[in-house]
Amino acid sequence: MAQVRPLYSNDPGPRFKRCCDQAHDLLRKAADQWALGHPEQPPTREILEQILRIFEHEHFLRRGFNKV
């Protein structure tokens, strides 16, 4: 009989992959907008912050006191 795994796990492997997938989706959507001739929509800084927050939320990244 197949073993059932919970949808969300504390195992870092699947959590990290999920973070990478979310970051990739975010970048793909931003790249679509940039390709339409809007190089600053969405702002690159905002996209970077969102990607960092994805990894920070899952505790793969911890930013110091100089958080921008």
N, C-alpha and C positions, 0 to 999 in steps of 0.2 A: 504494500500500500504506500502511496506517495506521501511524503512528509509535507505538511502544510506550514508555510512560513508566514509570519505576520507581514502585513503590507508595509508597515514602518518598523524598521529595526534599528538597534543601536550599533550594529556592525558598521565600522567605518567605511568598508569597501563600497557597499551599496549607497550609503549616505554621500560619499564623495562623488560617486558616479552621478547621483541625482543632482548634486550641486553643479557638476560639469554640464549636465544636460540642460539645466535651467540657464546657466550662463551662456551656453551655445544658442539656445532659443532666443535669449535676449539680444545677443550679438547679431543673429540672423535677421531679426525684426529691425534692428537699428541699421544694418547694412542695406536692407531693402529701402529704407527711407533715404539713406545717404546716396544710394544708386539712382534715386529719382531726381537728384540734383539739389538736395538739401543737405549740404555737408555738415551743418551744425544743428540739424534737427533730426533726431534728438541730440542734445549736446554730449560730446564725448566724455566730458567729466561726469555727467549724470549717469551715463552707461557704466563707466568705471565704478562709480560709487555703488550702483545697484549690484554689480557683480561682486564687489568686495563684501557687501551686506549679505549676499547669499552664502558665502563661505564663512563669514563671521557668525551668522545665525546658527550654523551647524558646528561651530567651535573648531573649524579648521584654520581660522585666522583670528588673531587677536591684535587689534590696533592699539597703539600706545596712547599716551596723553595728548599727543599732537594730532589727534584725529581731525581731519579736514571736513 
